[in-house]
Amino acid sequence: MELNICHLYPDILNLYGDRGNIITMKRRLESRGISVNVDECSIGHETRCGQVRHFLHRRRTGTSSRRCCCDDLASGKGKDICTAVEEEKVFLAICGGYQMLGQYYKTWDGVQLDFIGAINVHTIGAKERMIGNYMYRTTPESSGSIVVGFENHSGKPISVRMSRRSA
Amino acid sequence: MMLVKNPAGFNQVINLIAHDEGNYKLAFLLNDRFADGKDVSWIWDVDFEALADQQVRFTRVLVSGVRADDMALRLKYAGFAPSVSRLSARITTGC
């Protein structure tokens, strides 16, 4: 088996060791005998979604980085991503990457950034960042497994109605 | 002993070791207390892969500190081979 991963904005949105998600996913797939191709896709590059069969990957971002990406997304990449969502390709979307799949981000002082609207989520920025270790158990329908991690963000995504696949 | 606080500093140390021809015993000590920085995800931005490529020179590799398990996982995914006992005991005192 072979997986093609489109890794979006790896050079400008890697704020807190986010590339660890790619390193981990690649290693774990390879340890199971699955070959992995990672196509790094930044500003001005085509997504080549047609060649991506299984995964697209997004990552967490800062607010200023999100602004940098908005023009690039509006130039056609956002439409490609929406198409990939419609085609039920699998996404791993982290923090700002998840938020950018949604409708918009409104900062705590009222400035709104419009995103691609692939999923029915919008995000409201909090004045204080939420930082710290966390652990929780997923719902039974999501396997009920324990998730351990570290959060460092200010945006609070709000799901209006999850009508499309997301992760 | 070398103190590092961020990926840039860590990569400098790795560069130093990589350009030395000697054998080493390596101990990676990682904490997440206030002065250390509570978010340890920055270790994924460090180029440990450059060290893993030379692991034949490292007679032993140890991890320790409050976040020793995170450090061990990072080294494992960088390509260090736990099967040859390079990832070894956790030092629980003296740090």
Chai-1 contact restraints between the chains, C-beta under 6 A:
chainA,res_idxA,chainB,res_idxB,connection_type,confidence,min_distance_angstrom,max_distance_angstrom,comment,restraint_id
A,Y16,B,S41,contact,1.0,0.0,6.0,A-B,restraint_1
A,G17,B,S41,contact,1.0,0.0,6.0,A-B,restraint_2
A,G17,B,W42,contact,1.0,0.0,6.0,A-B,restraint_3
A,G17,B,W44,contact,1.0,0.0,6.0,A-B,restraint_4
A,G17,B,D45,contact,1.0,0.0,6.0,A-B,restraint_5
A,R19,B,W44,contact,1.0,0.0,6.0,A-B,restraint_6
A,G20,B,W44,contact,1.0,0.0,6.0,A-B,restraint_7
A,I23,B,Y77,contact,1.0,0.0,6.0,A-B,restraint_8
A,T24,B,Y77,contact,1.0,0.0,6.0,A-B,restraint_9
A,R27,B,Y77,contact,1.0,0.0,6.0,A-B,restraint_10
A,F150,B,D39,contact,1.0,0.0,6.0,A-B,restraint_11
A,N152,B,D39,contact,1.0,0.0,6.0,A-B,restraint_12
